[in-house]
Every structure is written in C-alpha cells, then in structure tokens.
Amino acid sequence: MRRPPKNGNGKEYELVYPAKETGKKIVASIEPAQLEKIKSFGNTLSGSNLLVRGENLSALMTLIKMKEKGLLKNADGTHGIRVIYIDPPFATNLAFKGRKNQKAYEDKIVGAEFVEFLRKRLVLLKELLTDDGSIFVHLDWKKAHYVKVIMDEVFGEENFLNDIVWSYGGRGAKAKAGQFSRNHDIILWYQKKTHLFNQIFTQKRIKKGASGFREDSEGRWFKTSPRGDYTDSSIAALKKEGRIYLTKNGSIRIKYFLKEDGDCLIEDKLIGDVWDDIPDAMHISEDEKTGYPTQKPEALLVRIIKAASNKGDIILDAFAGAGTTLVAAEKLGRAWIGIDSGGLSVHTIETRLLGLNDTKDPENPKKRYLKPLRPFSVFESVEGCCEKDSGIKVRSRYLIDEKTNDCVIKIEGFKSAGASGHEALSSVMVDFNFDGDVFNLHKFYSAKELRETGYQIRFPLSMVKGEVMVIYSDIHGNERWYLGEIV
Ligand SMILES: C[S@@+](CC[C@H](N)C(=O)[O-])C[C@H]1O[C@@H](n2cnc3c(N)ncnc32)[C@H](O)[C@@H]1O
C-alpha cells in the first residue's frame, strides 16, 4: 500500500490554528493546583469521592500526580479513571444564569481559542484514563466537528468508538425559519487503548397480535429476523433450540422469543448510536431539576456510565455543573471525582447529593433510591479561584432551650450580595465538633426545611462535642462560616 504523504509535523492531516501548542509542551507547562480540603461529608478516608472547586486545567494536573502516586485506584486494582464524561461550554458566547437569576458561568471563549482550551484539557484527560478507560465529550453543532478532528489527533483515529447523537426531541423551541430545527447534541466517545463495553437494552411494549409478532404451537410469542451471516452449524444448533422459522417460500429466519406482560409483549432492543428516548432537562421530573443552567438528564449519564464501567470504577467529570455525572455514578455504585470552577455549581452539587435519598433509582425505575450517601470531600484550589469575602451577613441568636436541652439557632436576619431576606438563604450546615481546619458535616438543613421551621435550627445539646461551625450558604452558592458560641 502506498504510504500517504505527511506534513512537516509528520501528520497526514491536522487542524491548524494560531497558538496551537504541542502535547508535550502542554503537559510540561501546567503546574498542578494546590488543593486544600475544606469540607468532608461523612467519614472521608483517602480514596473517597472528591469534589473540587477550581480551574480544571491545574486540578487535572493534580489528579495526574495522584494517579502516579497510586491514589486513583479502581475496585479491580487498575490505576486511573475508567470513564470521563465532560460537557464543557459550547463556545456560545453567552453568560448562563441559574433559575433565580444567579450567575452560574460564562461561556465566552470562542473560535480557535475554544478549540485550544478544550484540547489542553483533553491532553491531560487522556493521561488520567486507565488503559481500558474511555472518554465521552458532549458537544453541539457549533464545535463538534472541530473537536472530532482534535480528538483524532489527541487519542488517535483508531481509538474513536462512536459519535452518539442525543436527539432530545423537537420540543425545544429551536426551529429557525429556513432550516431544519436543531434538536440533537453530539457525544464523541473515544477509548485510550481498549475499553469496557456493557451492552445496553431498552424495552419496548407491543400489543399482542401486532404485525410481525407470532405465537407458536407452545404459546410462546416471537418475532423473526433474517438468517444474516449465521453458518450452517449455527443454524443447526438454533434448530435444536426451536429457534428456526421457515417462511412460506422456505427461507430461514431466526426466532426471538419475547417476554409477556398481560396483553403486551416486551421487546429488548439493543441501543444504537442514536439516543432518542431521553428527553432534555426541561422535561425531567421536578425532583431532578436543580435550577442550574445546562443541566443534563440523569438518564443520559446513567446510560454512559453503565455502558463503559463496572461497579467500583472511578468516574470523572471535569465540568461538573449541577453534578449529574456524580449523582449517576453515586447511584450506580461507582466512585466519582467532580471539578467545577463555579461556586453555584459546587453548592448545587453538595445540596443535590445530600438530597439524593428517595429520588429515582436508576437500577429499578419503579423504586426509589434509598442507599446512604457515600462519603465525599470538597477541595478548593489554594490559588484563589474562589471569592473569600462572600458579602453574606447573618443575624442569628444561639440559645439553649432549658426545657428540651436543645441547642437552638434562630436566624433572624440574612443578607447576601444582591439579595436580602430569608429567601436568599439556601442552606445551613453544622459541624458539632469543628477541628479548626476541615468542616465535617453533621447536620444539613435545606431551604425548604428552614422555611418550615421558621428559620430555627434545633439539635440536642448532647450532640455538641466541641466548637460548633455553622456554614450559611446563599442562593448564589456563596458561603459564610461562623463559629457558633452555644456552650
Ligand atoms: C455545560 S456546564 C456542565 C453541566 C453538567 N453536565 C450538568 O449536567 O449539570 C459546564 C460547566 O463547566 C464549568 N467550567 C467551565 N470552564 C471551566 C474550567 N476551566 N474549569 C472548571 N470548570 C469549568 C462551568 O462552571 C459549568 O458549570
């Protein structure tokens, strides 16, 4: 075979734009972020789930160092991340806001700068994968084609697995005059060297007697498909199992028996690369909605995680947003790492994880998810990604109720940047024995609970073992930490 001609970089073809750095230079030039553990939810040990607030480039470099030290270990003993899902900004040139008009994040990097922004992260993400790990990159029509070329360069064309079309339906008002409505996203799937794949089926219900479905003499319902490339010996084996159907003109078809449910048949259908059975986040249940913009449906992440990982594997989302990946990973028994630079994102994720119980169970759609939340830690980049003076002012009274021997915190006034009054208060978290360093959650009070109790928090005095740290969070995700003087 004639060898294809190559350019000066030894490549047959590549995407060219100004300020494109070499992969080696990217890895050599990025300093790892210094991450400081600020909160722990449950009894966190090394190896527990991680949520990082910070710029993801330097945080990814820190994770690479952790991988090198053997600190990112899957249940089967392999080192690194098994599945990465990222849903980065899409170069929309927009500023995204939460349901209550809070600032969420800006998507202002466009053009070649956007491609290079993503490429740098992809170079590091590849380093983090296990050899049989894989990455899903969620994009839309604006940049998917450029990023496909970039991913071919970073991962190798031979490691491309699928471009999944997530067709979320014609419900979005995206129809533009003079062109077809845009109602799908693209998810590019690449492996590092090999990959795990668990086939996923969906179930379709069909009325008994529908065309193409037959009942045999033993009362079993079946449908048939052409012989395809089955060999004669395979056909003989299938015949012994009663799985051969002869048409009137004598051609061989293969029988597939179907499950029954009353007057319906249940057909298991293998999922292909067009996913049109998962509606967008506007059409998810109320208890799944977080109010964070660009939230993706949990069902999408459940499918991705189930397909490409096993229980105990580590799943990473470096653009975590509302934490959909982390929630799906948690419910499916995978370990997880989430990174996001936004305060609203991290606050949304914490609140969402703490309210996970009694939401939808992805393993059993008719049941609720009732497992305790596994421990996780929150880290912050020391480099100052995060605003320290939150502008929150709280007027609380800390009392002891002599009759019940309860500690009582009465939140009488609350003010935060741009909003004041109790409506601006999003949650309160309490550590009954603050160690002077890391906040350890003992009690969480959601906005709903606070409203219902008239903004009064009560807990038995016996629970207080040392200094009490109280974290007040506003609807923007800003926090104010108070060392409460109760005893
Ligand atoms: C499209 S949203 C992700 C939504 C998420 N998939 C979900 O289901 O909620 C993108 C997220 O990336 C975060 N982000 C953007 N640039 C970042 C960066 N350089 N480092 C860390 N996070 C970043 C934004 O704050 C935003 O939350």
The ligand as a Gaussian input file, in Angstrom:
#p B3LYP/6-31G(d) Opt

LIG

0 1
 C      -22.344000      22.848000      30.447000
 S      -21.989000      23.006000      32.129000
 C      -21.997000      21.332000      32.688000
 C      -23.370000      20.841000      33.005000
 C      -23.384000      19.446000      33.588000
 N      -23.089000      18.450000      32.603000
 C      -24.717000      19.135000      34.241000
 O      -25.365000      18.127000      33.913000
 O      -25.140000      19.915000      35.091000
 C      -20.286000      23.420000      32.090000
 C      -19.655000      23.651000      33.451000
 O      -18.259000      23.806000      33.261000
 C      -17.759000      24.715000      34.229000
 N      -16.473000      25.231000      33.716000
 C      -16.263000      25.958000      32.596000
 N      -14.948000      26.200000      32.425000
 C      -14.312000      25.591000      33.454000
 C      -12.952000      25.463000      33.826000
 N      -11.978000      25.984000      33.085000
 N      -12.653000      24.783000      34.950000
 C      -13.635000      24.216000      35.707000
 N      -14.942000      24.296000      35.392000
 C      -15.275000      24.968000      34.275000
 C      -18.854000      25.763000      34.359000
 O      -18.787000      26.423000      35.617000
 C      -20.115000      24.913000      34.175000
 O      -20.650000      24.557000      35.423000

